[in-house]
Amino acid sequence: MLERLGDVLRKATDKIANAIFLDKNMVDSIVRELQRALIEADVSITLVKQLTDKIKQAALDERIKGIEKKEHVIKLLHDELVNILGEQKQLKLAKGQNRIMLLGLYGAGKTTTIAKLGNYFAKRGNKVALLGLDVHRPAAKEQLMQLAKKNNLNAFVDLKETDALKTYKKFKKDLEKYNLVLIDTAGRHNLDKELVKEITALGKEIKPTETILVMPADIGQAAKQQAEDFKKALNITGVIITRMDSTAKAGGALTACAETNAGVYFITTGEKINDIEEFNPESFLSRLLGMGDLATLMDKIHSVTGEKQQEEMQKRLEEGKLSLEDVIEQVKSMNQLGGLDKIKSMIPGFGKAKVPETALESQQAKIAKWEHILKSMTAEERSNPEVFDKQPSRIPRVAKGAGVNNTDVKSLLKQYKMLSEMIKSGIGDMSGGMSQKQMQKLMKKFGKKKFMKF
């Protein structure tokens, strides 16, 4: 996601910070690189010129000298980039029922985004329902049902009904017990009169608390016109940008939304259910600059473990009752986040780390082995793995029963010891609410190599 822009931004700030003094040649060189990278990221030429003109003016201002000038230029670059990305707009749920309608053209990813959004809020203690009102696209309703079933979400769909308004009225009573209703609506190839008419009629009946436009990042600067059209016709309250992981045009989509004051609530960064995150311009830029984004990482960790599961895990940890099942759940949680390759940009200093493409596959294979190993253990061994230290002769028996090598059993026990040591050190667990300070402590204590093994 915008790797080229991130590299250029990091190099630019390093060049400015390390320069003995900023002369015209160096400033011109930095500005040219910035311009190329921003234009490649599909940021509008007007915005690029405004930004680089300000940088150039500040860097060559004779009234500011030495270190003060370098700090001033770096801060200006940061502030201007945050400014063109727009202000953070959070989707806050109100007391009572929240009814959120998602709109968008064909191919934007509305249905999969609804499932991701549903999972996101369900993991945060909300009672969520998905409502299928896309009565035009073939298999749209079946897709919503499958996604809901796969991710333990409640979906209301009438496979036979071809009238969206009648479908809503049919389920209106059933939906009253949910505090969040996410509504999938029909799309079109363009914002035509029929689509506006249908969505307007639904809006009058449903009275949504939010009307959100879903659009893909790969449309780039065209996002500006689309956001303006939907805002004018259907009074959208915010935007979710999908496919942020797969395009160089993401900068265009983000800055276009900022220009139209159509705030971006969320971005999606992959196909998995947890590949959704709140869009925070400051945090987003921090990742581009290689400074990490621990707040979003912690938020994503909460997305893969529900509140009840987190509380139960935390209670066991506080009581010192860590089991081998807990260890496997921790590693599974990491995999649900997409593996280290997916989250490395959020960890300070990890942005440039090379993670082998086969790493996630091998980790999944390891988990499968570990689950077989658990089945071959006694209840005492699962809940109290320290018995293996006292009686190593148990390892061959467990390995033979699971159909694995002794090394595989030792690998699971090593993972247990590592997590136990973290907890004894007061760091906490990966599924609970680890603070930035705790994460920094973890990084310092275990170093990159150990953390990557985890």
N, C-alpha and C positions, 0 to 999 in steps of 0.2 A: 504494500500500500504506500504509494508515493515515495518509494525508496530513493530514487534519484534526487528528489527535492530534499529529503532528509539528509543525504550525504552532502549536498551542496551547502545546506544551512549550517551543518556541523563544521565543514571546512571554512566557511565564511567567518563564523564566530571565532574559530581557532586562529585564523589569519589575523583578524582584528586584534584579538587578545594578545597575540605573541609579537605583533609588529612593534618595532622600536618607535617608529612614527608613521602616521598615515599620509603618504604622499598621493598625488593625483594618479600616478600609474597603478599603484596598488588598489586604490578605490575604484578606478575604472575596471580593473580586472575582476574584482569582487562583484561589482554591479552587473557586469556582463554575464558572469556565471549565474547570479541570482535571476536575472531576466530570462535566461535560457531555461533554467529549471522550473521557474514559475509558469512560463508559457507552455512547456512540455506537460506540466500538471494541469493544463487547460484553464488556468486563471486568466481572466480577461486582460487584454493588453492595456486597457485604461487603468485598471487597478495595479498592474505591474509597473507601469510608468510612474504612477503616483507614489508607490512604495519606494522604488529605487531613486526617484528624484529627491525624496526626503532623506534617504540614507546618504546620498551623494552630498547634499547640502550640509548635513550635520557633520560628515566626515571631513569636509574641506573648510569648515567654519574656523577661521583663525582666532576667534575669541575664546575657543575652548582648547585647552592644551593637555598633552600627555595622557596619563592614565584616565583622568576625568573624561577626556574626549572618547577614548576607547569604550569605557563603560557606558557613556551616553549613546554611542552608535549601536552597541549591542542591545541595550535596553530599547532603543527606538525600533530596531529591527524586530525584536520580540513583540513589542506592543503593537506595531503596525500589522504584523502577521496575525496576531490575535484579533485585531480589529476587522480585518477583511474576512476572517472566519466567522464573525458574528458573535453575539452574546449567547451565553448558555441559556437554554430554555428547558426547564425540567417539567416532566409530566407528573404533576402531583394529583393524587386521587383525593376527592372530597369525601366527606362523611355521607352516608347514604349510598345510593346506587350511582355508579359511573357507567355511562353508555358511550363507548368510543367507536365511531364509524371510521373504517379505513377505506379510502378511495384511491384510485389510480388507473392508469391505462393498462392494456394487455401487456403481460411480460414483466410487470414491475416487481412482482413477488409478494402481492398482498396476502395470499392465503398462507404461505409459509411464514410470513412476518407475523401474522395473527397468532400462529402457534408459538412462535418465539416470544412474542409479547405476553401471551397467556402464561407460558412457563415462567417467564421473568417475574411476573407479579404473583403467580401462585406460590413460588418459592419464597416470597416475602410475606406470606401469611394471608393473602387475599383469596376470597372465594370467587373463582373465575369461570365464566361461561363463554363459549365460542358460538356465534350464531351465523349460519350460512345463508346469506341472502343474495349470493351470486347465482341467479337462476338461468343465466345465458351461456356461460362457458361450459362446454362439455367436461364432465368429471370434476368440476370445481367442488361440488358438495361432497363427493366421495373422497376427494383429497383432504378436505377439512376433517372429515370423520376419521380417516386413517391417521392423520397427524395427531388428532386429539387422543385417540386410543393408544397410540404408541407412547405418548408422553403423559398419560394419566390425567387428561383434561376433559372437562365436560363440554360436549358439543350438541347443539340443537339444529337438526337438519331435516327437512322434508324432501325426500328424494323425488317425489312425484309432482309436488307443487311448482308451478311455473310463474307464480305471481309473488314477488318479494314482499309486498305489503301484507298479503294474506298470510304468508309464512310468519312474519313478525307477530301479527295479531294472534295466530295460533299458539305461539310459545310465550306470549307476553306474561301470562300468569306464572308459568314455570320459572321464568327468569327473575321473578321478584326476590327470590332467596339468595341471589348472587349480588355481591357489592361491585363487581366489575363484569360488564358484558362487552365483549369485543365482536364487532360486526363486520363480516366480510361482504362487500358489495360487488356489483358487476363492474367490469372494465369495458373499454372500447379501444379501437385503434387510435382514436382521437376524442377530444372533448366535444362530442356532438350534442345536438339539442335533445335527443332521446335520452342520453345519459344524464344530462343536467335535469331533465324533467323527472326521471326516475329517482335520482338521489334527492332532489328537492322534496318530492312527495314523501319519501322515507323519512327525511329530516323533520318534516312537519309532524309526522306520527310518532317517531322515536324520541324526538327532542334530545339529540346527543349532547353530552357534556363536552365532548371533543370531536372534531372532525379532522382527521389526519390524512394527509396526502403521502402515499408511498410511491417513491420513484427511484429508479436505478442510477447508480453513480456514473455508469458509462454513457449517459446522455450529455455529460459535461455541462457546458454553458447553456445548452438548450433547457436546462433545469429552470433558468430564470423565467423564460416565457411560460413554461408549463406551470410553475408556481403562481405566477401572476394570473394566468387564465383560471386556474382552479380557485384561487383566492377571490377573484372577482365574481365568478359564477356560483360558487358553493361555500364561500366564507370559511375556508380551511383555517384551523387554529395552529397547525404545526406540520412538520414534515418528518418522515423516516426515510433515510437514504439507504438503499440496499446495494449489495455487491461491491462494497468498498474495498474488498480484498483483491478484486480481479481487474482493476482498470487504472490507467494512468490519468484518467479524466476526473478523478475524484475531487481534485482541487477546484475544478470548474463547477461541479455540482454544489459543493459546500459554499463557495464564495457567491454563487448565483443566488442561493437561498438567503444568504446574509444581505445581499443587495435588495432583495424584495421584502425584507423583514419577515420572511416566513421561517421562523425559528426551527432548527433541527432538534427534535427530541432524542432520536436514537439513530445509530448506524448499525448495519448488519455486516459481518465480516467473514461469512462462510455459510455452509449449508447445514451445519449442525444446530440443534435446538438452542444451544447456549451461545451461539455466535451472534449476540446482540449486546449492545452497550449504550449507555447514555452518552450523548455527544457533549463533551466539554472542551471548548476551544483551547483553553489553557493546558489541559491534560494532553490533548491531541498534539499540540505543538511540542510539548515536553517530550513526547515519544519520538517525534520527528527529529528533535535535537539530540536524541540518544540519552535523555535524562531520566527515562522511565516514567511510569505512571502507576504507582502503587495503589492509589485510591480506586482506579478502575479494576486493577487486578483483584483487590479484595472484594469488590462488587461482583466480579465474575465468579469468584470462588463461592460467594453466597448463592449464585444462580444454580450451581450444581448440587447444592445440599439445602433441603428445606429447613425452615426454622426449627421444627420439632427434632429433626435429625441432628441439627447443630447443637441443640440444647442437650440431647441425650449423650452425644459424643463428648461435649464439654464436661458434663457431669461425671462420666466415666474417667475422663482424663484427670479431673480434680481429685477423684478418689484413688487414682493410681491403678485403675483397672484396665489398662490398655491390653487388648487382645490381638491375636494375629488377624482376625477378621477386620479389626479397625485399620490395621496396616494396609490391607488390600483395598479397603474402601477409600483410604487416602490416595492411593496410587490411581484407583479408578476415577476419582474426582479430577485428578490432574489430566487424565486422558480425556475426560468429558469436556475439559476446557480446550481440547485440541492439541494437547501435548505442549512441550516446551517451545517448539517452533512457533506456535500460535501466540504465546504470551511473552516471548523473550523481550519484545520491545517495551513491555511494561516494567521489566526489572532493570533498575539502574545498572549500566555497564554491560548488559547482555545483548543489546541491540544488534551488534555485529557478529554474535556467536553463530557458528555454523552448526546446524543440527541436521544430521543425516536423514534423508528422506525415509529410510527404513527404520528410524528410531521408534516411531509410534507403533509400527507393525510388530517390532520385536518386543515392545513393552506390553502390547496386548497378548502376545503369545506367552510372555512371562506370567501375566495375570492368570491366564488359563491354567498354566502349570501349577501356580500357587493354589488355585482353587481345588485342583486334584489333590495336592499335598494336604490341604486342610481336611479333606474327606478321609484321608488315610491316618489322621491323628486321633488320639483320644481327646475327650472333652478337657481333661486336665492339661494336655499339651497345648491345646488351642488357646486356653485362657491363661496359662502360666508357662510361657515358652522358656523361662529360665531353667526348667527341668532338663533341657537339652545340654546346658552347660555342665550340669552335675552328672548327667548320663549321656555322653555323646553316642553311645551304642544304640540309642533310639533312632538316630538319623538314618542308618541303612534300612531299618525296618519300615520307616515312613516312606523312604524313597522307593523301595521295592513295591510297597502297596499302591503308590501313586503312579508307578511306571515311569519314574524320572531318575536322574542322577543324584548322588549325594550333594553335588555342588548346587543343584536347584533348591534343595531344602536349606542349605547353608545360606543361599542368597536371600531367601525369605526371612530367615532368622537375623541376618545382618541388617535388613531393612527395618526389622522390629527394633533392634538395638539402637539404630540411628534415630528413629522417631522417639524412642524412650528417652534418649539422651537430650534431645531437643526439649522435651516436656519437662524433664528434671531441671533443665537450665532456665525454665520459666518462659520459654519462647512461645509455647502454645501449640495449636494444631492448625493444619492447612485448611480445615473446613470451618473453623471458627473465625472470630473477628480479630485477626492479627493486625496490630497497629503498624504504622510505618517504622516506628522505633524498633519494634520486635522483628520486623522483616530485615532491617539493617543489622540487627544483632545476629540474626540467622546467617546472613550473607558473610558477616565477619567471622563467625564461629566455624562455619563449615566450608567456606570458600566455594568458588564456582564449580570445581570438579565434583565435589560431593553433592552439591545442590542439583546438578544436571543428572546425576545418577538417580536422584529421587524423582 
